Amino acid sequence: MLFESIEQTEPDYTHELAAQARGARIVAGVDEAGRGPLAGPVVVSAVVLNPNNIPPGLNDSKKLTEEQREALFELIVVSGAIVSVVVAPPTIIASRNIRGATLWAMSQAVRGLSVAADRALIDGRDIPPGLPCEGIALIGGDGRSVSIAAASIVAKVTRDRMCRIMDCDAPHFGFSTHKGYGTPQHLRALTDHGPCRHHRADFAPVVEARLRLTVSATIIDLAS
């Protein structure tokens, strides 16, 4: 297992070529979306790009607009890339914690590829346990490797679409707008309505909101 960190202005294919020069044939990029929110899943994607048809404009999903991400998502799908997506819902986040759930999903995403990768470029500093191949950790990898950038786009677009579905289920929280992050709007809704089934039970603002509701209910019971 290797660990690499180097300054780079935009993603390219050099990290994939370097892995191939060290004997890899199939190189996957792996990234996640949704570690920080208070609600919804963490989504991980693994992508093996077609080196003869790499979509132009791939970059860290956070540097792209929603429209750019959606367009690139479609280009990735039709480019001949091999894509795997794994979703870790709040129940898995609760049982494994957010870091453990993310690393588990990363390993599962690589395993879910329709071809066996023999090298995985992982965004961040952690190598997921249980990878079926050698892993290379790239800090800021979504801005350095086009494969990781593609994975970041697929994961982000997938999660955003799931948040729109969550919004239909619990419209008073506004998930389609803030995507589960702890915005003032979201925190007000937590105070007013308490957590819903999409919330991450062990995240501090969710715990606090549930406790406030419990205390309020107890006070009402004592007063009645």
C-alpha positions as CSV (number, residue, x, y, z in Angstrom):
1,M,0.0,0.0,0.0
2,L,1.3,3.4,-0.9
3,F,0.6,7.0,0.2
4,E,1.2,10.0,-2.1
5,S,0.8,13.7,-1.5
6,I,1.9,16.4,-4.0
7,E,0.7,19.8,-5.1
8,Q,-1.3,19.8,-8.4
9,T,-3.5,22.4,-10.0
10,E,-6.0,20.2,-11.9
11,P,-6.6,16.4,-12.4
12,D,-5.0,14.5,-15.1
13,Y,-4.2,10.8,-16.0
14,T,-0.6,10.8,-14.8
15,H,-1.4,8.9,-11.6
16,E,-3.1,6.1,-13.5
17,L,-0.2,5.9,-15.9
18,A,2.2,5.7,-13.0
19,A,0.2,2.8,-11.5
20,Q,0.3,1.1,-14.9
21,A,4.0,1.6,-15.1
22,R,4.3,-0.3,-11.8
23,G,2.4,-3.2,-13.2
24,A,-1.3,-2.3,-12.9
25,R,-3.7,-3.1,-15.7
26,I,-7.0,-1.8,-14.4
27,V,-6.9,1.4,-12.3
28,A,-9.9,2.6,-10.5
29,G,-10.5,6.0,-8.9
30,V,-12.6,6.1,-5.7
31,D,-14.3,8.9,-3.9
32,E,-17.2,9.7,-1.6
33,A,-19.9,12.3,-1.2
34,G,-21.7,13.1,2.0
35,R,-19.4,12.6,5.0
36,G,-20.4,15.9,6.7
37,P,-24.2,16.1,6.5
38,L,-26.5,15.4,9.4
39,A,-28.9,13.3,7.3
40,G,-28.9,11.0,4.3
41,P,-26.4,8.4,3.2
42,V,-22.7,8.6,2.4
43,V,-22.3,7.6,-1.2
44,V,-19.1,6.1,-2.7
45,S,-18.3,5.6,-6.4
46,A,-15.4,3.7,-8.0
47,V,-14.7,4.5,-11.7
48,V,-12.4,2.9,-14.2
49,L,-12.2,5.4,-17.1
50,N,-11.9,4.5,-20.8
51,P,-8.4,6.0,-21.5
52,N,-9.4,6.5,-25.1
53,N,-12.5,8.5,-24.2
54,I,-12.0,10.5,-21.1
55,P,-14.7,13.2,-20.8
56,P,-13.2,16.7,-20.9
57,G,-13.7,19.0,-17.9
58,L,-13.4,16.3,-15.2
59,N,-12.6,17.9,-11.9
60,D,-13.3,17.9,-8.1
61,S,-17.1,17.9,-7.9
62,K,-17.0,20.7,-5.4
63,K,-15.4,23.0,-8.0
64,L,-18.2,22.4,-10.5
65,T,-21.7,23.7,-10.7
66,E,-24.7,21.4,-10.4
67,E,-25.3,21.7,-14.1
68,Q,-21.7,20.8,-14.9
69,R,-21.8,17.8,-12.6
70,E,-25.0,16.5,-14.2
71,A,-23.6,16.9,-17.7
72,L,-20.3,15.2,-16.8
73,F,-22.2,12.4,-15.0
74,E,-24.0,11.6,-18.3
75,L,-20.7,11.8,-20.3
76,I,-19.0,9.4,-17.8
77,V,-21.8,6.9,-18.2
78,V,-21.7,6.9,-22.0
79,S,-17.9,7.1,-22.3
80,G,-17.3,3.5,-21.8
81,A,-16.2,3.9,-18.2
82,I,-16.9,1.2,-15.7
83,V,-18.8,2.6,-12.7
84,S,-19.8,1.2,-9.4
85,V,-21.8,2.9,-6.7
86,V,-22.3,1.9,-3.0
87,V,-24.6,3.7,-0.6
88,A,-24.1,3.5,3.2
89,P,-27.4,4.6,4.8
90,P,-27.7,6.2,8.3
91,T,-28.1,2.7,9.8
92,I,-24.7,1.7,8.6
93,I,-23.2,5.0,9.6
94,A,-24.6,4.5,13.1
95,S,-23.2,1.0,13.4
96,R,-19.7,1.7,11.9
97,N,-19.4,5.5,12.5
98,I,-19.0,7.8,9.5
99,R,-15.3,7.1,8.9
100,G,-15.9,3.3,9.1
101,A,-19.0,3.5,6.9
102,T,-17.1,5.5,4.3
103,L,-14.1,3.1,4.2
104,W,-16.5,0.1,4.1
105,A,-18.4,1.6,1.1
106,M,-15.1,2.4,-0.7
107,S,-14.0,-1.3,-0.4
108,Q,-17.4,-2.5,-1.5
109,A,-17.5,-0.1,-4.5
110,V,-14.1,-1.4,-5.8
111,R,-15.4,-5.0,-5.3
112,G,-18.6,-4.0,-7.2
113,L,-16.8,-3.1,-10.4
114,S,-17.6,-5.4,-13.3
115,V,-13.9,-5.8,-14.0
116,A,-11.4,-6.6,-11.3
117,A,-9.2,-3.6,-10.5
118,D,-5.7,-4.3,-9.6
119,R,-5.0,-0.7,-8.3
120,A,-7.3,1.7,-6.6
121,L,-6.6,5.4,-6.3
122,I,-8.3,6.6,-3.1
123,D,-9.2,10.2,-2.4
124,G,-7.9,11.1,1.1
125,R,-5.3,9.7,3.4
126,D,-6.9,6.4,4.4
127,I,-6.6,3.0,2.6
128,P,-9.9,1.2,3.2
129,P,-9.5,-2.2,4.8
130,G,-10.7,-5.2,2.7
131,L,-9.8,-3.7,-0.7
132,P,-9.5,-6.5,-3.3
133,C,-6.3,-4.8,-4.7
134,E,-3.5,-2.5,-3.8
135,G,-4.7,1.0,-2.7
136,I,-2.9,4.3,-3.2
137,A,-4.1,7.2,-1.0
138,L,-4.0,10.6,-2.7
139,I,-4.7,13.6,-0.5
140,G,-6.8,16.0,-2.6
141,G,-7.1,13.2,-5.2
142,D,-10.3,14.6,-6.8
143,G,-8.2,17.5,-8.0
144,R,-5.3,15.4,-9.1
145,S,-6.6,12.2,-10.8
146,V,-9.3,12.3,-13.4
147,S,-10.4,8.8,-12.3
148,I,-11.0,10.1,-8.7
149,A,-12.6,13.3,-10.1
150,A,-15.0,11.1,-12.1
151,A,-15.8,9.1,-9.0
152,S,-16.4,12.3,-7.0
153,I,-18.9,13.5,-9.7
154,V,-20.8,10.2,-9.8
155,A,-21.0,10.0,-6.0
156,K,-22.1,13.6,-5.7
157,V,-24.8,13.5,-8.4
158,T,-26.1,10.2,-7.1
159,R,-26.4,11.6,-3.5
160,D,-28.0,14.8,-4.6
161,R,-30.6,12.9,-6.5
162,M,-31.3,10.8,-3.4
163,C,-31.6,14.0,-1.4
164,R,-34.4,15.1,-3.7
165,I,-36.2,11.9,-3.0
166,M,-35.7,12.4,0.8
167,D,-37.2,15.9,0.3
168,C,-40.4,14.3,-1.1
169,D,-40.6,12.0,1.9
170,A,-39.9,14.7,4.5
171,P,-40.5,18.1,2.8
172,H,-40.4,20.2,5.9
173,F,-36.6,19.7,6.2
174,G,-35.7,21.0,2.8
175,F,-33.2,18.2,1.9
176,S,-33.3,19.1,-1.8
177,T,-31.8,22.5,-0.9
178,H,-29.2,21.9,1.7
179,K,-28.6,18.2,1.0
180,G,-28.6,17.3,4.7
181,Y,-25.9,19.7,5.8
182,G,-26.3,21.7,9.0
183,T,-27.6,24.9,7.6
184,P,-29.7,27.3,9.7
185,Q,-32.8,26.2,7.8
186,H,-32.0,22.6,8.6
187,L,-31.3,23.2,12.2
188,R,-34.5,25.2,12.7
189,A,-36.5,22.3,11.1
190,L,-34.7,19.9,13.5
191,T,-35.8,22.0,16.4
192,D,-39.4,22.3,15.2
193,H,-40.0,18.8,14.1
194,G,-37.3,16.6,15.6
195,P,-35.2,14.1,13.6
196,C,-36.7,11.9,10.9
197,R,-35.7,8.5,9.6
198,H,-33.1,10.1,7.3
199,H,-31.1,11.7,10.0
200,R,-27.9,10.3,11.4
201,A,-28.8,9.3,15.0
202,D,-25.4,9.8,16.6
203,F,-24.5,13.2,15.0
204,A,-24.5,15.8,17.8
205,P,-27.2,18.2,16.4
206,V,-29.5,15.3,15.9
207,V,-28.9,13.9,19.4
208,E,-29.5,17.4,20.8
209,A,-32.8,17.8,18.8
210,R,-34.0,14.4,20.0
211,L,-33.1,15.3,23.6
212,R,-34.9,18.6,23.4
213,L,-38.1,16.9,22.2
214,T,-37.8,14.3,25.0
215,V,-37.4,17.0,27.7
216,S,-40.3,19.0,26.3
217,A,-42.5,15.9,26.2
218,T,-41.5,15.1,29.8
219,I,-42.4,18.7,31.0
220,I,-45.8,18.5,29.3
221,D,-46.5,15.1,30.9
222,L,-45.5,16.5,34.3
223,A,-47.7,19.5,33.8
224,S,-50.8,17.6,32.8
